[in-house]
Amino acid sequence: MFTQDVVRKLWDESGKGNIAVWKDGAMTVVPPGYTGETDEKKPLVILKPLLLVLKYDFLDFALADEELLSTIEERIRAAGGMVTRAPRT
């Protein structure tokens, strides 16, 4: 999974709930406070869009923010997931 795809998902789903990132790279919207399992699987990490992307006026700013990208990568990797940055175009 690419870090920038995670940022896009956070941006697109902001205000709808949190984003659960699963071991297979899937991302789903879950209600605030969700910490449980779905189909007997636990998410790697649950990311809160409002805390991570609310401060940016435009998606492009979030996609280029090194601190945001690093924060997301660190959280996913610490949970045992794999994430890389997409090449800059």
Protein Blocks (a to p, Z undefined) as FASTA:
>chain_A
ZZklmmmmmmmmgoiaccdddfkopacdddehiabdeehiacfbdcdfklmmmmpmbfkl
mmmmmklmmmmmmmmmmnopacdddddZZ
